[in-house]
Amino acid sequence: MSILQISQLTKYFGGLCAIKNVTAHVEAGEILGMIGPNGAGKTTLFNLISGSYQADYGSILFEGAHIERSADHQICQKGICRTYQIVKPFNELTVLENVLIGAFKKIDGMKAAREFAMETLHFVGLDKRWDVAAKRLTLAEKKSLELARALATQPKVMLLDEVMAGLNPNEQTEAIELILKINKKGVALVVIEHKMKIMMSISHRIVVLQFGEKIAEGSPEQIANDPTVIEAYLGEKEKIA
């Protein structure tokens, strides 16, 4: 059984249908890429899965249980967390304090939470910056902090919204390595990213959205050669080779 199953998910904002009858699944331990033009509904879908929005129709099952009416904090507690394209650290708190907030979702007691938070910071490469205020971090470090805070909740599924945005090529390479490292821990990842070469290289499967609807799903190779996807989003094949 899929760890996450979305069925006929639909969301309206007034008269605008932002997500229409989207059905998709995430297998345990896989990396599912999600692509589509700006306004395709990718972040809205993340907001529905994470509990920021509630769907008008359809269902979301996590480990076989319905979560489409659960609050965001309840969904996080169950094992789904997310990051944001625009990083949102608690700027006045230290790096460690930011991660402690995530750790306290599952761990009782300051000593145990602090130890786990420090282990998580070591995992993402921020352990030497533990006592620095979050506002003093570089953008790349803030992206890593966002991942660390999410990881500290001990998720089974992570929703990553454009982790690469704003990073230079070297920082992108480091971010890719960290994403793959997280996946090797057994965490399933759903990744939104506009850089197609990155998506094609890290994704096990890819879902394509356009105007709130799923128009394709398959392996990176299948998506790269799908005429519908090429026409709707990718452009000439040479651009994604």
SVG drawing of the C-alpha trace seen along z (x, -y; Angstrom):
<svg xmlns="http://www.w3.org/2000/svg" viewBox="-17 -38 48 40">
<polyline fill="none" stroke="black" stroke-width="0.4" points="0.0,0.0 1.2,-3.5 2.2,-5.6 0.3,-8.6 -2.7,-8.3 -4.5,-11.3 -7.8,-10.6 -9.9,-13.0 -8.7,-16.0 -10.4,-19.3 -10.0,-22.8 -11.9,-26.0 -11.0,-29.5 -14.3,-31.4 -15.0,-30.5 -11.4,-29.5 -10.7,-25.7 -7.1,-25.6 -6.9,-21.7 -9.2,-19.5 -9.7,-15.8 -6.0,-15.1 -5.2,-11.5 -1.6,-10.5 0.3,-8.4 3.6,-8.3 5.4,-5.0 7.4,-4.6 11.0,-5.7 10.6,-7.1 11.3,-10.6 8.3,-11.9 8.9,-14.9 6.1,-17.4 6.4,-19.8 4.3,-22.2 4.1,-25.9 3.7,-28.7 0.1,-28.6 -0.3,-24.9 -1.4,-24.1 1.7,-22.5 2.0,-24.5 -1.8,-24.4 -1.6,-20.6 1.2,-20.8 -1.1,-23.0 -3.9,-20.5 -1.7,-17.5 -0.1,-19.4 -3.4,-20.7 -3.0,-24.4 -6.1,-24.1 -8.9,-21.6 -10.2,-20.1 -13.7,-20.7 -13.8,-17.2 -11.7,-14.1 -9.6,-12.2 -6.1,-12.0 -4.9,-8.8 -1.7,-8.6 -0.8,-5.0 -4.3,-4.0 -6.0,-6.6 -8.0,-9.7 -6.3,-13.0 -8.1,-15.4 -10.0,-17.0 -7.0,-17.0 -5.3,-20.2 -1.8,-20.9 -0.3,-20.3 -2.0,-16.9 -0.7,-15.9 2.8,-16.9 2.4,-14.8 1.4,-11.8 4.5,-12.1 4.1,-14.5 6.1,-17.8 6.9,-20.4 9.3,-23.2 8.6,-26.5 10.1,-28.1 10.5,-31.3 12.4,-30.2 10.6,-30.9 13.0,-30.5 12.4,-32.1 15.0,-34.8 15.7,-35.9 16.2,-32.3 19.4,-30.4 19.8,-27.6 19.5,-25.0 16.4,-26.6 14.8,-26.5 15.4,-22.8 14.3,-22.2 10.8,-23.4 10.6,-20.6 12.1,-18.0 9.5,-18.8 6.8,-17.4 7.8,-13.9 10.3,-14.1 9.5,-15.0 12.2,-16.5 14.8,-19.1 17.9,-16.8 16.6,-14.3 15.2,-16.9 18.5,-18.9 20.5,-15.7 18.3,-14.8 18.3,-18.4 22.1,-18.5 22.3,-15.1 20.0,-16.6 22.1,-19.7 25.2,-17.5 23.3,-15.5 22.6,-18.7 26.0,-20.2 25.0,-23.0 26.2,-21.7 29.0,-24.2 26.5,-27.0 24.2,-25.8 24.4,-29.0 24.1,-31.5 20.9,-33.5 19.0,-32.3 18.8,-35.7 22.6,-35.7 22.7,-32.6 23.2,-32.6 20.3,-31.7 21.8,-28.2 22.2,-27.7 18.6,-28.8 17.5,-26.2 19.4,-23.6 18.0,-24.9 14.5,-24.5 15.3,-20.9 16.7,-20.3 13.7,-21.7 11.4,-19.5 13.6,-16.4 13.5,-16.9 9.8,-16.1 10.8,-12.6 8.7,-12.5 7.9,-9.6 7.0,-12.0 8.6,-15.4 7.1,-17.9 9.9,-20.1 8.9,-23.3 11.7,-24.6 14.6,-23.9 17.0,-25.0 15.4,-28.4 18.0,-31.2 21.0,-28.9 24.1,-29.1 25.3,-25.9 27.7,-24.8 24.9,-25.3 22.5,-23.4 24.9,-20.5 25.2,-20.4 21.4,-20.6 20.9,-17.7 23.4,-15.6 21.4,-16.5 18.1,-15.6 19.4,-12.2 20.9,-11.7 17.5,-12.3 15.9,-9.9 18.5,-7.2 17.2,-7.4 13.9,-6.0 12.0,-9.3 9.7,-9.6 10.1,-13.0 7.7,-14.9 9.7,-17.6 8.6,-20.7 11.4,-22.2 11.6,-24.2 15.1,-23.1 14.3,-20.2 17.8,-18.6 17.7,-18.4 14.3,-16.8 15.1,-14.3 18.2,-13.3 16.8,-12.8 13.1,-11.7 12.0,-8.1 8.7,-9.2 7.3,-12.5 3.8,-14.0 3.0,-16.9 0.3,-19.4 -1.2,-22.1 -4.1,-24.4 -4.7,-22.4 -5.1,-19.0 -2.7,-16.1 -1.7,-15.7 1.0,-13.1 2.8,-10.7 5.7,-8.4 9.4,-7.8 11.7,-10.8 12.5,-9.3 8.8,-8.9 8.0,-12.4 10.9,-13.9 9.6,-12.2 5.9,-12.7 4.5,-15.0 1.8,-16.4 4.3,-17.4 6.7,-18.9 4.0,-21.0 2.5,-22.1 5.7,-22.8 9.1,-21.5 9.6,-23.0 12.2,-21.5 13.7,-18.2 17.2,-19.6 16.5,-21.9 16.0,-19.0 18.5,-16.5"/>
</svg>
